[in-house]
Amino acid sequence: MNLDKDVVIIGAGPAGLAASVELVKNGVKDIVVIERESFAGGILNQCIHDGFGVVKFNEVLTGPEYAHKYIDQAKKLGVEILTSSMVVNMSSDKEITVMSSKGLNTYKAKAVILAMGCRERTRGAIGIPGTRPAGIFTAGVAQNFVNLKNMMVGKQVVILGSGDIGLIMARRLTLEGAKVIAVVEKMPYSNGLARNVTQCLEDYNIPLLLSHTVINIEGKERLKSVTIAMVDDKGEPIRGTSRKIECDTLILSVGLVPENELSKDAGVDIDEVTQGAIVDENLQTSIEGVFACGNVLQVHDLVDHVSNEAEKAAKSVLEYIEGKHKKQEKVAVKAGKGIRYVLPHTISGKKDVAFSMRVDKQWTDVKLIFSSDERLIKCLKYRKLNPSEMLVVSIKALELKGIRSLEVEISED
């Protein structure tokens, strides 16, 4: 069956839900949200810890509570959400092929919002040598087993990587009676939020071993031990520093990757650093009428920022459908010294823009500089900057007026 829609949103997680609600509130009702899981809410459904909604709702919520704020709004507004439906193809002319128990449907959309979220990096992605026993899980899979299926994953646990999910699972498993022997982190700093290091490790006396990694796995049927070692500034194991830790479970919290296979197949240009789409200030990708937001665009540390970004994408879609997007010269935004990446990739210089970025390492007592050639646009001082915390900086159109280039960099002067 071929169906026409004003907007097709792929993914009913926090980004997709927020975008759908914002669209309907602004009068765009001919939309459909497509979700491959059997229920909306995305990863939030298994995040039963609190800490969500502080920015967006000024209250402390669990993941499911945060999700249901948007699910309830979507239901009241009559948003069509198709669950247990898999998008198998997206073409460059915005045709979306969807497979479900009801058969195969094709949606022709005026605009598409990509909100597919991200996936976890696995053992294969980081190449840990050793045997292949049971007892090795990514942090998200372990969280799903414990929180949704009421199944414990192990008793003696080592966690590799100090991303937020790994830190949260260290606390969760401890509360369920497991012994978390250590959290092992390759970098010389934690990759999670400072509050999670305090609340999930320090409060439970769980060691955080910085500049360490797992170099071997042993076990036949079930994991029996892992070998860890210190690493140098290049991330290479240092000879003579290895030691074996007996354990039955290894949790991997080694990074997230935006879920962009559909985007790539459609011809969307991808940023090599973020692994998300290259977008302009409207969050529009290299394909006209296709927009991206949330973790499919860049991995966020706060779901509140995901919702804000999704609402911005929805407003851009509204302008696009109404024909308000005019073609104009694009100004490239460059990530300079100390900046790992910055979004959006291009701007017009005629709109207020909220820039989001991450630094490439820990910095202390520095300035964040926005400049155009020799002209200083904005300067912000920071006592400390951490790669695990996304920076969001807004700049007014008046400040950007007349620029031909824009560079964001760290200055130690």
N, C-alpha and C positions, 0 to 999 in steps of 0.2 A: 504494500500500500504506500502511495506517495502522499505526503502531507506537507502543507505550507504553514510556516510559523514565522512570526516576527523575530523571535529570539529563541535559540536553542542553547541551553546551559548544560555542559557536560560535567557532572559531579554534583552530588547533593550533600557535600560536607559544609563546613562553615563558610567557605567562599561562595559556593553555588547557592546556598540558602540565602545569604545576605544579599547577593546580587539579585536574586529573584524577588525578594521582598521589596528592595529598592525600586526595581523596575515597575512592579505593580502599583506601588505607592505613587509613582510618577505617570501612571496612565497606560503603561504598556502591559496589556493583559494576555495577549496572544503569545504565550511563552510555554515552554516545556523544559523541565529539569530531568535529566536522565542519570540514573544511579544504578551501578552494577550490583551493589549490595541489596539485601532484602529490606533494609530500612534506611531512612535518611539520617544524617548527623555525622557521617564519616568517622574519622579516628576518635572524635570526641566521645563517642559512645563507650569506649573502653578506658577513658581517662577519668577514673572516679575520684582522683585527688582534686583538691580545690586550688584556687589561684587564678581561675579564669574570670574574665569580666570586670576586672578592677578598672581598666581604662575605659571600656565601652559602656558599662552599666553602673560603674561606681559601687560595685558590690562583689563579694568573693563567692564564686560559684564553682561547682564541679563541672567537668566536661559535659556530661549528659544534661545538666541544668542549663548550661550555656547553649547547647545545641537546641534544646526544646524551646528556648525563648524564640528562636528563629523558626523552628518547625511549627510552633503554635501560630505565629504570625502568618506563615505561609498558608496554613490551613484556613485561617480566617479570611485571608485575601483570595482564596480559591486558586492558589498556584497548583498547576498540574505537575506532580512528581511521579515519574515512572521508575519504580524500584525493580530489582532483579532484571535489569535491562542493560545489555552490554553494547556499547558503541564499537562496531567492528571496523568502521572506516569513516574518515572525514575527507572530503575532496576540497580542492582549492577554491571551488565555486560554492562552498558552504552547503554541500549536501552531506547529511549525516545518516549513515546506515546503522540501524539499531536492531539487535537480535534479542528476543525474549521468548517466554513460553507461548506467547500469542503469535509468534512468527517473526518475519523480517519486515521492518518498515523503513522507509526513507523519508527524512525530513529535509525540506528545502527551506533554508533560513535566510532572512535579511541580514541577521547578525548572529555571531556565535560567541559565547563566553566559555573559555577553557578554564575549568576549575577542578582538574583531576587530582590535585594534591601531589603527594610524593611517595616514594617507596624507600625502604631501608637498604643500605649496602650490606652485602652478605659476606660470609667467610671467603667465598670464591673471588669476590671483588678485591679483597685485600691480601689474598694468597698466603694464609697461615699454613705452614707445612705440618705434616704429621698424619695420623690415622683419621678415619672418619667415623667416630663412634656416635651413639645417641647422646643427648645432653647438651647440644650446642644450639642456641636459639638467638635470633635477633631480639632486641629489647621489646619491640612492638609485638612480636609473636608471643613472647613470654607474658607480656601484659595482657594480651587477649586470652591466653590460657587461664591466667590467675583471676582476672577481673570479670570475664564474661562466661568462661566455662567452668570456673571453680575447680581448677586442676593445678596442683603445684608442679613446678618444673624441676625442682631439685632441693637438696638439703645443704650441700657445701658449694658455695657459688663464688666464682670469680667473674667480674664484669670488665670487659675491655672497652675502653672509650668512656669519656665523661660527658657525653651529650645529655641533654635534659631527660630524655626517656630512660637512659641508663641510670642516672642519678635517682630518679623517681622509683625505678624498679629496685634499686638497692634498699631503699626504705620499705617498699611494699613487701619484698621478700623477707626482710627482717621481721616485719610485723606479723607475717604468716609463719614464723618459726624457723626460717632458714638462717644459716650462718653465711653472711657475705664477708668473705675473707679479705677482699681488697677490690678497689676500683683502680684499674691500670690505665694510664693515659700516656699516649706517645708524646704529646706536646708538653712544653714546660709550664702550661697553664691549663685550667679546666675549660672544656668546650661547652659547659652549661652555664646557666644563669647563676650569679653569686648566691642568690637566695636558696637555690636548690642544693648548692654545695653545703651551705650551712644547715638547712632543714633536713636534708636527706643523708648526709654523711657525718658531719661533725656532731650533730645531735645524737647520733647512734654509734659514735666511736668507730666508724668504718674508715679504714685507711685509704687515702688517695695517693697513689704512687705516680707522681709526675715523671715525665721523661723515661717511661718504661713501656714495654710492649710484650705481647705474647709471641714467642719464637718457635714453639713446638706444642703439639697436642698429642697425648697418649691415651690409649684405651682401645679395647676390642669391641665388645658389645656396648658398654657404657663408658663415658669419659672417666678416666682415673686421675689424670693430672695434666697440668699445663706448665710449661717452662717460660718464665719471664726473664727479661734482661733490661738493663739500662740502655738508652740510646744516646748517640751524640747529637750535635746540632744539625746534622743532616738526616737524622732519623734512623741511622744504622746502629744495630746492636753493638755494644761495647764488649769485647772479649774479656772473659773472666768475671762478668757481673751477673751471669745467669743463675737462677735458682728455681727449683721445682716446687710447685704448690699442688698438694693433693686436693682434688675437688671432683664433684660429679656433674657439675653444670658450668658452662661458659656462656655468658650473655654478651652479645655483640651490640655495642652502641657506637657505631663507627661512621655515622653520617647518613644523610638523607639525599635522595636524588629526585628532582622533579620528574613526574610521570608524563613524558612528552613523546611517546611513540606515535600517538595519533597526530600530534603536531608535526613531527618530522615527516611522516608519510604524506601529509597534506602540503608540505613544502614550506612550513614556517621556519624562518631563520632562527637558529639557536645560539645563545651566548655560551662560549666554551667554558667560562668560569662558573656561571650560575647553573648551567644546564637547563635554563629556562629560556623562554622566547625573548627575542630582541624586540623591545617595545618603545613607542613614543610617549609623550606626556599624557596621552589619552589612554594608555595601556593597550593600544592597538598594535598588533603584530605586523610582520612584513606582508601578510595577506589582508587586504582591505576588508573590513567588516568582521575580522576575527580578533577578539580581545582575550587577554589572559590576566588572571589575578590569583592571589593566594600562593600556596606552596608549589603549584605547578609553574609559577613564574620565578619565585625565589623562596628559599626556605626561611620561614619566619620563626622567631622564638616566642612571640605572643599571638594568640589567636585573635585578640582584639585588633591587632594591626591587619590581620587577614580580612576581617570584616570591613574595616575602613577601606582597604584596597579594593575589595569587591564592590562596595558601594560606589567608589570612584569609577570603577569599570562600568557599572550599570548606568551611571550618569553619562558617561562617554558614549555608550551604546544608544541611549536616548537621543543624544545630539546627532549621532551618525544616522539613525533612522529618520530623523527630522531634516537631514540634509545640511546640518550646521557645520560639519567638518569641511573646511576649505583647504585645498592643497596649497601649501606654502613651503618656503625654504626651511629645511631642518638644520638645526644647530646640533652638532655632535657633542655629547658629554663624555669627557675623558676621565678615567680613574688614574690619578697621579700617584705621587709618592705616598706609601703607607695605606693606600686604599685598594682593597681586593677587587671590589666592583662597585658600581653606582648605577641606580635606576632612577628615571628612565634613561634610555640610551641616546635619545634625541629629544629636543624641545623646539618650540617655535620662538620662544622669547617673548611671547605675547600673552601668556597665561601665568597665573600663580601655579607653582609646581612644588609638590612634596617629594623631595629626593630621599631615597632609602639606600643605605650602603653598609658595608662592613669593612673594618680595618684588617690589615694582613697579619698583625701580631699585637701583643700588648704594648700600649703606649702610655706614658705618664707625663703630665704637665706639658701638653702640646696644644697647638691651634689647628682647627679645621678651616681650611681656606678654600673659598670659591672665587675663582678669578677668570677673567676674559682678557687674554693677551696681557697687557700691563695693568689692566683695571681690576681693582679689588671689588668683588661683589659682596662678599660676606665673610666675616671672621668670627669664629666661636672658640672659646677656651674650654678645655677639658682637663680635669685632674687625672682621669684614667679612662682609657678606651680598651675594650676587650673584643676580640673577634666573635665571641659568642653572642654579643648583644648588638642587634641591628640598630643603626642610627637612622632617625627620620628627621630631616631638616626641611622646613618650608621656606620658600623664597617668593616674594611678591613679583608680579609682572613688571612693576615699575622699576625694580632693581635689575631686571633682566633686559630692559629696553635697549635695543640697538646692539646686542652682543652678536658676535660672529663665531665664537667658540666658548666653551666652558670647561674648566678643569677643576677637579676637586682633589685636594692633597693635604697631607699632614705636614705641618711646619713645627720644628723644634726651637725656632728662634724666639 
